[in-house]
Amino acid sequence: MKILKIMLIFGTVFSYAVGPTKVATFDRSLWGESLSTQSSFDKASRYEILSYVRQIINTNLSTTTVLKKFVGRKNVNLSSVQKWKKSTKEELLQNFQLAQKTCTTSNKFSLDLCKKVNSWAELSIMAREYTPKVNKKEWYKASQTFFAYYLYEQARLAALFPKITSEIDKLDASEVQGFNFEDGEFLLTFDDGPKFKRTEKLSLLLQEKDIHGLFFVLGNNLEKSLKVHGKKKIKKLYNGSCVGSHGFIHKSHQRLKTWKSSYDKTRALIANNNLQNTPKAKVWFRPPYGQRHKKLISYLATLNDTVMLWNIDSQDWNRNLSAKKVEDRVVTLMLLHRKGIILFHDIHPKAIKVVNVLNEYREQKTISWVDCRSFE
Ligand SMILES: [Zn+2]
């Protein structure tokens, strides 16, 4: 009995850390068209948004009973899910309209789904009435599967919030998720480092491509790296990028009793070595797993520091996802959200491969990178 109880406790703790067991992936080659121009990017964006709308209107999450079944949890927060759904509908309508901005082009090839929509109801009708043509059938099937999983990921996070906090919602207005960026603007962020060789390889790529991303370091790793490599080398390691805090140890800061010392220790390591590279030397904080509490946020405010969450989770840490799958997932979510903060990990090699590919969209000017050095 005691063993069973311990197993249950561990089972619960473990599931906080590993995230959902089902993760959305996509084979983007099924789209069969390039995304190399603004109008082709917008066209693909309209299709993916419409596909997600179809999943949302087909999924009943209206009662606690169905929600429990859907996310496979006993304790679910229906009002949090309703709030998430409301803001998602607003975001999707706005994004669909933004994706129609190239509809005036004389290029007939990109004029699909250009009928004006003024409300969620109109967008829902368009999604419901959509039937794919022969050349879009395979894409649509894959896209529907992707968004069924993505909807599950999101609804699950919303159902658990705020008992288990995450990136799905703000606890305070000061927190940043990335939804308020300008259309086409993305900030690259990298968690859990430094792991010297890997972080260095990624940092050199960012420098070569003139990308200024944000590294959320674990105090524990930074302290070790400083001991082994010295201040000068660590400063050089993050040349051109910015450094924020991920706490001293990789534990939920919603539950960690020593959250304050975890924050202070890591902040001191960053600030004493002048690694922030941000306006007014602000230290951004990314809580492990996005888990934090209001006390922590208020404490950060006294230091002029702020919580930075994310809205595009690459899942690059996931062993079941190849670099190609991570790339396809991130591109699909970029088409859906059209802006925001992308979460990678510099301790895994996949980020390097994926960032290299994503930068091509920047070179084609369909997207732009937010510069962490001027972002406030
Ligand atoms: Zn982390």
Boltz pocket constraint, residues with backbone or C-beta under 6 A from the ligand:
constraints:
  - pocket:
      binder: B
      contacts: [[A, 191], [A, 192], [A, 246], [A, 250], [A, 288], [A, 289]]
      max_distance: 6.0
